[in-house]
């Protein structure tokens, strides 16, 4: 049987990771690894930037893929922008590390 993917949940702009608790509880009971990301911008710091939100999601993706896990990204509202940006950045970095550029 194939290994189940890790599922990373990204909330919207006004929600915390706990917004996914009911969903993650159901999926965890089916042996899925669930990771709900807290976006730094939801922690009430006026100096937090979009890049910090993207980095938080990218770190979650990287942590799971480093273990050999496939990842499914589930996003809500603003989390779609953040999650999409994080996944594109992760793929770009992986592609750059694989390519050999002429010196």
TORKOL-4160 file (C-alpha; in steps of 0.2 Angstrom, whole numbers, padded with zeros to 4 digits, m for minus):
103
<pt num="1" X="0000" Y="0000" Z="0000"/>
<pt num="2" X="0006" Y="0017" Z="m0004"/>
<pt num="3" X="0011" Y="0029" Z="0009"/>
<pt num="4" X="m0001" Y="0043" Z="0013"/>
<pt num="5" X="0004" Y="0061" Z="0010"/>
<pt num="6" X="0006" Y="0074" Z="0023"/>
<pt num="7" X="m0007" Y="0087" Z="0022"/>
<pt num="8" X="m0003" Y="0105" Z="0026"/>
<pt num="9" X="m0017" Y="0117" Z="0030"/>
<pt num="10" X="m0015" Y="0136" Z="0028"/>
<pt num="11" X="m0028" Y="0147" Z="0035"/>
<pt num="12" X="m0035" Y="0163" Z="0029"/>
<pt num="13" X="m0029" Y="0180" Z="0034"/>
<pt num="14" X="m0041" Y="0181" Z="0050"/>
<pt num="15" X="m0039" Y="0164" Z="0056"/>
<pt num="16" X="m0026" Y="0154" Z="0066"/>
<pt num="17" X="m0021" Y="0136" Z="0063"/>
<pt num="18" X="m0034" Y="0130" Z="0075"/>
<pt num="19" X="m0047" Y="0134" Z="0062"/>
<pt num="20" X="m0043" Y="0117" Z="0054"/>
<pt num="21" X="m0045" Y="0107" Z="0070"/>
<pt num="22" X="m0061" Y="0098" Z="0066"/>
<pt num="23" X="m0054" Y="0093" Z="0049"/>
<pt num="24" X="m0037" Y="0088" Z="0055"/>
<pt num="25" X="m0044" Y="0077" Z="0069"/>
<pt num="26" X="m0055" Y="0068" Z="0056"/>
<pt num="27" X="m0040" Y="0065" Z="0044"/>
<pt num="28" X="m0028" Y="0061" Z="0058"/>
<pt num="29" X="m0040" Y="0047" Z="0063"/>
<pt num="30" X="m0037" Y="0040" Z="0046"/>
<pt num="31" X="m0018" Y="0040" Z="0048"/>
<pt num="32" X="m0014" Y="0056" Z="0038"/>
<pt num="33" X="m0001" Y="0067" Z="0045"/>
<pt num="34" X="m0009" Y="0084" Z="0046"/>
<pt num="35" X="0001" Y="0100" Z="0049"/>
<pt num="36" X="m0009" Y="0116" Z="0052"/>
<pt num="37" X="0002" Y="0132" Z="0049"/>
<pt num="38" X="0001" Y="0147" Z="0059"/>
<pt num="39" X="0004" Y="0162" Z="0048"/>
<pt num="40" X="0015" Y="0175" Z="0057"/>
<pt num="41" X="0003" Y="0189" Z="0051"/>
<pt num="42" X="m0011" Y="0182" Z="0062"/>
<pt num="43" X="m0001" Y="0185" Z="0078"/>
<pt num="44" X="m0005" Y="0203" Z="0079"/>
<pt num="45" X="0012" Y="0210" Z="0075"/>
<pt num="46" X="0011" Y="0226" Z="0064"/>
<pt num="47" X="0028" Y="0223" Z="0057"/>
<pt num="48" X="0025" Y="0205" Z="0050"/>
<pt num="49" X="0027" Y="0204" Z="0031"/>
<pt num="50" X="0020" Y="0193" Z="0018"/>
<pt num="51" X="0037" Y="0185" Z="0016"/>
<pt num="52" X="0036" Y="0179" Z="0034"/>
<pt num="53" X="0019" Y="0170" Z="0030"/>
<pt num="54" X="0026" Y="0163" Z="0014"/>
<pt num="55" X="0042" Y="0157" Z="0024"/>
<pt num="56" X="0031" Y="0149" Z="0037"/>
<pt num="57" X="0022" Y="0138" Z="0024"/>
<pt num="58" X="0038" Y="0135" Z="0014"/>
<pt num="59" X="0046" Y="0128" Z="0030"/>
<pt num="60" X="0031" Y="0116" Z="0033"/>
<pt num="61" X="0032" Y="0110" Z="0015"/>
<pt num="62" X="0051" Y="0108" Z="0017"/>
<pt num="63" X="0050" Y="0099" Z="0033"/>
<pt num="64" X="0039" Y="0086" Z="0026"/>
<pt num="65" X="0047" Y="0083" Z="0009"/>
<pt num="66" X="0064" Y="0082" Z="0018"/>
<pt num="67" X="0057" Y="0066" Z="0026"/>
<pt num="68" X="0052" Y="0059" Z="0009"/>
<pt num="69" X="0034" Y="0063" Z="0011"/>
<pt num="70" X="0023" Y="0069" Z="m0003"/>
<pt num="71" X="0013" Y="0085" Z="0002"/>
<pt num="72" X="m0005" Y="0090" Z="m0001"/>
<pt num="73" X="m0008" Y="0109" Z="0002"/>
<pt num="74" X="m0025" Y="0114" Z="0008"/>
<pt num="75" X="m0028" Y="0133" Z="0008"/>
<pt num="76" X="m0042" Y="0145" Z="0013"/>
<pt num="77" X="m0044" Y="0162" Z="0006"/>
<pt num="78" X="m0028" Y="0173" Z="0009"/>
<pt num="79" X="m0019" Y="0156" Z="0013"/>
<pt num="80" X="m0021" Y="0152" Z="m0006"/>
<pt num="81" X="m0010" Y="0166" Z="m0011"/>
<pt num="82" X="0003" Y="0162" Z="0003"/>
<pt num="83" X="0002" Y="0143" Z="0000"/>
<pt num="84" X="0004" Y="0145" Z="m0019"/>
<pt num="85" X="0018" Y="0157" Z="m0017"/>
<pt num="86" X="0027" Y="0145" Z="m0005"/>
<pt num="87" X="0025" Y="0130" Z="m0016"/>
<pt num="88" X="0032" Y="0140" Z="m0031"/>
<pt num="89" X="0047" Y="0146" Z="m0021"/>
<pt num="90" X="0050" Y="0128" Z="m0015"/>
<pt num="91" X="0050" Y="0121" Z="m0032"/>
<pt num="92" X="0061" Y="0135" Z="m0039"/>
<pt num="93" X="0074" Y="0132" Z="m0025"/>
<pt num="94" X="0074" Y="0113" Z="m0029"/>
<pt num="95" X="0076" Y="0116" Z="m0047"/>
<pt num="96" X="0090" Y="0128" Z="m0045"/>
<pt num="97" X="0099" Y="0116" Z="m0033"/>
<pt num="98" X="0097" Y="0102" Z="m0046"/>
<pt num="99" X="0103" Y="0112" Z="m0061"/>
<pt num="100" X="0121" Y="0114" Z="m0065"/>
<pt num="101" X="0125" Y="0132" Z="m0070"/>
<pt num="102" X="0141" Y="0135" Z="m0081"/>
<pt num="103" X="0154" Y="0143" Z="m0071"/>
